Amino acid sequence: MPTVLNQLLTILKHIIETYQLNDSIDVLEYAAKLIHLLQDVHSAENTNYSLEPFSHAIDQLALCLTARISNRFIVPSSLNA
């Protein structure tokens, strides 16, 4: 599991740095939630855990990332004229 956590951290770090999202509270919040969930699963003795929290955190993180990244590529209509 540490390998999976390291991979997740590497991916999140790359995305956050590349798109300069370190001031995006919602992105950081869901990234932290996903990291915490992964750490809990790794430390838990019980292997009968629910995937629902992971799905929710990933969905919310994807929505936040999409919204933040899309805003960086939108050209104001005044520049198109």
C-alpha positions in Angstrom: 0.0 0.0 0.0 2.8 2.5 0.6 3.6 2.3 -3.2 0.0 3.2 -4.0 0.1 6.1 -1.5 3.4 7.4 -3.0 1.9 7.1 -6.5 -1.2 9.1 -5.4 0.9 11.8 -3.8 3.2 12.0 -6.9 0.2 12.4 -9.2 -1.6 15.0 -7.0 1.6 17.0 -6.5 2.2 17.1 -10.2 -1.4 18.2 -11.0 -1.4 20.8 -8.2 2.0 22.2 -9.3 1.3 22.1 -13.0 -2.0 23.9 -12.8 -1.0 26.1 -9.9 -3.9 24.9 -7.7 -2.2 25.3 -4.3 -4.6 28.1 -3.5 -7.7 26.1 -4.5 -9.2 25.1 -1.1 -11.7 22.7 -2.6 -9.1 20.8 -4.6 -6.8 20.5 -1.6 -9.7 19.5 0.6 -10.7 16.5 -1.6 -7.1 15.6 -2.3 -6.5 15.4 1.5 -9.7 13.4 2.0 -8.5 10.9 -0.6 -5.1 10.6 1.0 -6.7 10.1 4.4 -9.0 7.4 3.1 -6.1 5.6 1.6 -4.1 5.8 4.8 -7.0 4.5 6.8 -7.4 1.5 4.5 -3.7 0.8 4.8 -3.7 0.9 8.6 -7.0 -1.0 9.1 -6.9 -4.6 10.0 -10.4 -5.1 8.4 -10.3 -5.7 4.6 -14.1 -5.3 4.4 -14.1 -1.6 3.7 -16.6 0.3 1.6 -15.5 1.8 -1.8 -18.2 4.5 -1.6 -16.1 7.1 0.3 -13.3 6.6 -2.3 -15.7 7.0 -5.2 -17.2 10.1 -3.7 -13.8 11.7 -2.9 -12.5 10.9 -6.4 -15.7 12.3 -8.1 -15.5 15.5 -6.1 -11.8 15.9 -6.7 -12.3 15.4 -10.4 -15.2 17.9 -10.5 -13.0 20.5 -8.7 -10.0 19.9 -10.9 -12.2 20.1 -14.0 -13.7 23.4 -12.9 -10.4 24.9 -11.9 -8.4 23.8 -14.9 -11.2 24.7 -17.4 -11.2 28.2 -16.0 -7.5 28.6 -16.9 -8.2 27.9 -20.6 -11.3 30.1 -21.1 -10.6 33.1 -23.2 -12.8 36.2 -22.4 -15.1 37.0 -25.3 -13.7 40.5 -25.5 -10.4 39.0 -26.7 -12.1 37.0 -29.5 -13.5 40.1 -31.2 
